[in-house]
């Protein structure tokens, strides 16, 4: 998810999400794919993740997850 976000692979994202991939998977630092998409200015991927319930690390921490 994270590499697809950084590389703006919307097609891959659609496949992953359609096949049950979680929108809030975190890396070893706790960053989500949405964090990666935002840091790389991948707005299309960020929007897609948000539409599927994707959150940033900060949003997950605030929600206590």
Rosetta constraint file for C-alpha pairs under 8 A:
AtomPair CA 1 CA 5 HARMONIC 6.13 0.50
AtomPair CA 1 CA 13 HARMONIC 6.98 0.50
AtomPair CA 1 CA 16 HARMONIC 7.75 0.50
AtomPair CA 1 CA 25 HARMONIC 7.69 0.50
AtomPair CA 1 CA 33 HARMONIC 5.84 0.50
AtomPair CA 2 CA 6 HARMONIC 6.25 0.50
AtomPair CA 2 CA 27 HARMONIC 7.79 0.50
AtomPair CA 2 CA 32 HARMONIC 7.11 0.50
AtomPair CA 2 CA 33 HARMONIC 4.50 0.50
AtomPair CA 2 CA 34 HARMONIC 7.97 0.50
AtomPair CA 2 CA 36 HARMONIC 6.23 0.50
AtomPair CA 2 CA 37 HARMONIC 7.74 0.50
AtomPair CA 3 CA 7 HARMONIC 6.02 0.50
AtomPair CA 3 CA 33 HARMONIC 7.97 0.50
AtomPair CA 4 CA 8 HARMONIC 5.90 0.50
AtomPair CA 4 CA 9 HARMONIC 4.96 0.50
AtomPair CA 4 CA 10 HARMONIC 7.37 0.50
AtomPair CA 4 CA 12 HARMONIC 6.63 0.50
AtomPair CA 4 CA 13 HARMONIC 6.65 0.50
AtomPair CA 5 CA 9 HARMONIC 6.42 0.50
AtomPair CA 5 CA 10 HARMONIC 7.74 0.50
AtomPair CA 5 CA 13 HARMONIC 7.72 0.50
AtomPair CA 5 CA 33 HARMONIC 5.93 0.50
AtomPair CA 5 CA 34 HARMONIC 7.29 0.50
AtomPair CA 5 CA 36 HARMONIC 6.12 0.50
AtomPair CA 5 CA 37 HARMONIC 4.83 0.50
AtomPair CA 5 CA 42 HARMONIC 7.01 0.50
AtomPair CA 5 CA 45 HARMONIC 6.12 0.50
AtomPair CA 5 CA 46 HARMONIC 7.69 0.50
AtomPair CA 6 CA 36 HARMONIC 5.78 0.50
AtomPair CA 6 CA 37 HARMONIC 5.45 0.50
AtomPair CA 6 CA 40 HARMONIC 5.84 0.50
AtomPair CA 6 CA 42 HARMONIC 7.03 0.50
AtomPair CA 8 CA 37 HARMONIC 7.63 0.50
AtomPair CA 8 CA 42 HARMONIC 5.89 0.50
AtomPair CA 8 CA 44 HARMONIC 7.66 0.50
AtomPair CA 8 CA 45 HARMONIC 6.21 0.50
AtomPair CA 9 CA 13 HARMONIC 6.40 0.50
AtomPair CA 9 CA 45 HARMONIC 7.52 0.50
AtomPair CA 10 CA 14 HARMONIC 6.17 0.50
AtomPair CA 10 CA 44 HARMONIC 7.33 0.50
AtomPair CA 10 CA 45 HARMONIC 5.82 0.50
AtomPair CA 10 CA 48 HARMONIC 7.98 0.50
AtomPair CA 11 CA 15 HARMONIC 6.37 0.50
AtomPair CA 12 CA 16 HARMONIC 6.12 0.50
AtomPair CA 13 CA 17 HARMONIC 6.00 0.50
AtomPair CA 13 CA 45 HARMONIC 7.60 0.50
AtomPair CA 14 CA 18 HARMONIC 5.93 0.50
AtomPair CA 15 CA 19 HARMONIC 6.19 0.50
AtomPair CA 16 CA 20 HARMONIC 6.49 0.50
AtomPair CA 16 CA 21 HARMONIC 5.22 0.50
AtomPair CA 17 CA 21 HARMONIC 4.91 0.50
AtomPair CA 17 CA 22 HARMONIC 6.92 0.50
AtomPair CA 17 CA 23 HARMONIC 7.24 0.50
AtomPair CA 17 CA 52 HARMONIC 7.92 0.50
AtomPair CA 23 CA 33 HARMONIC 7.31 0.50
AtomPair CA 23 CA 49 HARMONIC 6.23 0.50
AtomPair CA 23 CA 52 HARMONIC 6.57 0.50
AtomPair CA 23 CA 53 HARMONIC 6.40 0.50
AtomPair CA 23 CA 54 HARMONIC 4.79 0.50
AtomPair CA 23 CA 55 HARMONIC 7.63 0.50
AtomPair CA 24 CA 32 HARMONIC 5.69 0.50
AtomPair CA 24 CA 33 HARMONIC 6.91 0.50
AtomPair CA 24 CA 34 HARMONIC 7.81 0.50
AtomPair CA 24 CA 53 HARMONIC 7.76 0.50
AtomPair CA 24 CA 54 HARMONIC 5.41 0.50
AtomPair CA 24 CA 55 HARMONIC 6.17 0.50
AtomPair CA 24 CA 56 HARMONIC 7.85 0.50
AtomPair CA 25 CA 32 HARMONIC 5.73 0.50
AtomPair CA 25 CA 33 HARMONIC 6.94 0.50
AtomPair CA 26 CA 30 HARMONIC 4.93 0.50
AtomPair CA 26 CA 31 HARMONIC 5.12 0.50
AtomPair CA 26 CA 32 HARMONIC 4.49 0.50
AtomPair CA 26 CA 33 HARMONIC 7.04 0.50
AtomPair CA 26 CA 57 HARMONIC 7.98 0.50
AtomPair CA 27 CA 31 HARMONIC 5.46 0.50
AtomPair CA 27 CA 32 HARMONIC 6.50 0.50
AtomPair CA 30 CA 57 HARMONIC 6.28 0.50
AtomPair CA 31 CA 35 HARMONIC 5.86 0.50
AtomPair CA 31 CA 36 HARMONIC 7.26 0.50
AtomPair CA 31 CA 56 HARMONIC 7.03 0.50
AtomPair CA 31 CA 57 HARMONIC 5.23 0.50
AtomPair CA 32 CA 36 HARMONIC 6.58 0.50
AtomPair CA 32 CA 55 HARMONIC 7.13 0.50
AtomPair CA 32 CA 56 HARMONIC 5.80 0.50
AtomPair CA 32 CA 57 HARMONIC 5.90 0.50
AtomPair CA 33 CA 37 HARMONIC 6.10 0.50
AtomPair CA 33 CA 49 HARMONIC 7.95 0.50
AtomPair CA 33 CA 54 HARMONIC 7.92 0.50
AtomPair CA 33 CA 56 HARMONIC 7.85 0.50
AtomPair CA 34 CA 38 HARMONIC 6.07 0.50
AtomPair CA 34 CA 45 HARMONIC 7.90 0.50
AtomPair CA 34 CA 46 HARMONIC 5.62 0.50
AtomPair CA 34 CA 49 HARMONIC 6.41 0.50
AtomPair CA 34 CA 50 HARMONIC 7.63 0.50
AtomPair CA 34 CA 54 HARMONIC 6.32 0.50
AtomPair CA 34 CA 55 HARMONIC 6.25 0.50
AtomPair CA 34 CA 56 HARMONIC 5.63 0.50
AtomPair CA 35 CA 39 HARMONIC 6.10 0.50
AtomPair CA 35 CA 55 HARMONIC 7.94 0.50
AtomPair CA 35 CA 56 HARMONIC 5.30 0.50
AtomPair CA 35 CA 57 HARMONIC 6.83 0.50
AtomPair CA 36 CA 40 HARMONIC 6.22 0.50
AtomPair CA 37 CA 41 HARMONIC 6.04 0.50
AtomPair CA 37 CA 42 HARMONIC 4.88 0.50
AtomPair CA 37 CA 43 HARMONIC 6.98 0.50
AtomPair CA 37 CA 45 HARMONIC 6.30 0.50
AtomPair CA 37 CA 46 HARMONIC 5.44 0.50
AtomPair CA 38 CA 42 HARMONIC 5.94 0.50
AtomPair CA 38 CA 43 HARMONIC 6.83 0.50
AtomPair CA 38 CA 46 HARMONIC 6.31 0.50
AtomPair CA 42 CA 46 HARMONIC 6.08 0.50
AtomPair CA 43 CA 47 HARMONIC 5.93 0.50
AtomPair CA 44 CA 48 HARMONIC 6.20 0.50
AtomPair CA 45 CA 49 HARMONIC 6.13 0.50
AtomPair CA 46 CA 50 HARMONIC 6.12 0.50
AtomPair CA 47 CA 51 HARMONIC 6.13 0.50
AtomPair CA 48 CA 52 HARMONIC 6.51 0.50
AtomPair CA 49 CA 53 HARMONIC 6.41 0.50
AtomPair CA 49 CA 54 HARMONIC 4.78 0.50
AtomPair CA 49 CA 55 HARMONIC 7.85 0.50
AtomPair CA 50 CA 54 HARMONIC 4.58 0.50
AtomPair CA 50 CA 55 HARMONIC 6.71 0.50
AtomPair CA 55 CA 59 HARMONIC 5.78 0.50
AtomPair CA 55 CA 60 HARMONIC 6.31 0.50
AtomPair CA 56 CA 60 HARMONIC 6.27 0.50
AtomPair CA 57 CA 61 HARMONIC 6.17 0.50
AtomPair CA 58 CA 62 HARMONIC 6.10 0.50
AtomPair CA 59 CA 63 HARMONIC 6.18 0.50
AtomPair CA 60 CA 64 HARMONIC 6.17 0.50
AtomPair CA 60 CA 65 HARMONIC 5.35 0.50
AtomPair CA 61 CA 65 HARMONIC 5.86 0.50
